[in-house]
Amino acid sequence: MKISALDLKRQIAPIRGEVDSAIKEVIDNTSFVLGAGVGRFEENAAKYCGAKYAIGVSNGTDAIALSLLALGVKPGDGVICPAFTYYATAGAAAGIGAVPVFADIDKDTYNISLGSVEKILSGRNKFKIKAVIPVHLYGACADMDGILKLARKHKLKVIEDAAQAFGAEFKGRKAGSIGDCGAVSFYPGKNLGAFGDAGLILTNKKSVAERLMILRNQGNKNKYYHLLLGRNNRLDTIQAVVLDVKLRYLDQWNKKRQEAADYYNRSLEGFNIKRPYVPGYTTHIYHQYVLRSAVSNKVIVEYLHAKGIDSRIFYPLPLHLQKCFKYLGYRKGDFPESEKAARQTFTLPIYPELTLEEKNYIIQSLKEKING
Ligand SMILES: Cc1ncc(COP(=O)(O)O)c(C=O)c1O
């Protein structure tokens, strides 16, 4: 049997008619840039997330960068990020000239460790720390109460990296709608995926939303009159209308992911493997289903690949050890939990369309390895 990490063909087939006619309308109107479809999607996304404002942008990386700019983070300012996340969390901060300041992760949730953040904030730092970016990794929220408390105490801006968690809830509030800004990615492989790159920023502050609208569109409000040093980070209308169709299905898709995760969890009970830990304050939308084993993740993933199962390692090298961040001066051993997670965690394929037969084959194959 061959099981891919994700099968977008299966997801798109049943909604193909709706998506085709939405795209056709954009082509018929030739409203390719900031057409009516963008505003419509922004309104629906804001309502879905319970945020006052949603600003469509070019991708999740730009969503983080623009949020930092709109909140006044300047070149040379320190921005706290977890060491164990996708590159773009810290890459976006470095991209605007800010300095990523890494924190370790919590060993159970894989999200940023409050203890590690506190340690940074109570120590002497070379840079003035202006912001923190908690990442809702794999689809479950970081401890936003704890983050906000520290942020208030130290006057930090909070940008939630909700790239992997659109639709997840922290104490009943949607991921991305809690901090000063929330950055979302609609990369095709995300739970809500566009047909190319796309992203969104959520905020409840009018002044920030206004700055974001200007910053994403070459710094102008009225064409050819540039108020701010903006960028071309607009959301394409074609992507917006595709996302608007898909948004209607998101809750049912996320529910199916949760059911698949429950099935995996039940099937792996009693085995020597750590299943996802979901604290009471958050729901999990299982962008990824991540397991942890004392056996090297590479060995398990190789075995699953040989069985035709596309298991993955997210992420094999923490950010503080990446070549591109060498200039920051971190060393091996600085963030032990991040380094351990990189060695021990791996995914099982999870998406709404997986069949029971496929799930059983995945579990059976994994059990062969963790038993033997
Ligand atoms: C945690 C995280 N942050 C940021 C990004 C960046 O999003 P994008 O690929 O849309 O630029 C991603 C996704 O790729 C991500 O997983």
The ligand as an SDF file (V2000), in Angstrom:
LIG
                    3D

 16 16  0  0  0  0  0  0  0  0999 V2000
    4.9720   27.4910   11.9730 C   0  0  0  0  0  0  0  0  0  0  0  0
    5.0100   28.1530   10.6270 C   0  0  0  0  0  0  0  0  0  0  0  0
    5.2870   29.4700   10.5620 N   0  0  0  0  0  0  0  0  0  0  0  0
    5.3060   30.1140    9.3870 C   0  0  0  0  0  0  0  0  0  0  0  0
    5.0690   29.4700    8.1910 C   0  0  0  0  0  0  0  0  0  0  0  0
    5.1930   30.2210    6.9270 C   0  0  0  0  0  0  0  0  0  0  0  0
    4.0850   30.1960    6.1130 O   0  0  0  0  0  0  0  0  0  0  0  0
    4.2250   30.3220    4.5250 P   0  0  0  0  0  0  0  0  0  0  0  0
    4.8080   29.0520    4.0110 O   0  0  0  0  0  0  0  0  0  0  0  0
    2.8200   30.5410    4.0660 O   0  0  0  0  0  0  0  0  0  0  0  0
    5.0830   31.5050    4.2310 O   0  0  0  0  0  0  0  0  0  0  0  0
    4.7560   28.0980    8.2290 C   0  0  0  0  0  0  0  0  0  0  0  0
    4.3820   27.3300    7.0330 C   0  0  0  0  0  0  0  0  0  0  0  0
    4.9700   27.0200    6.1280 O   0  0  0  0  0  0  0  0  0  0  0  0
    4.7570   27.4210    9.4710 C   0  0  0  0  0  0  0  0  0  0  0  0
    4.4840   26.1100    9.5440 O   0  0  0  0  0  0  0  0  0  0  0  0
  1  2  1  0
  2  3  1  0
  2 15  2  0
  3  4  2  0
  4  5  1  0
  5  6  1  0
  5 12  2  0
  6  7  1  0
  7  8  1  0
  8  9  2  0
  8 10  1  0
  8 11  1  0
 12 13  1  0
 12 15  1  0
 13 14  2  0
 15 16  1  0
M  END
$$$$
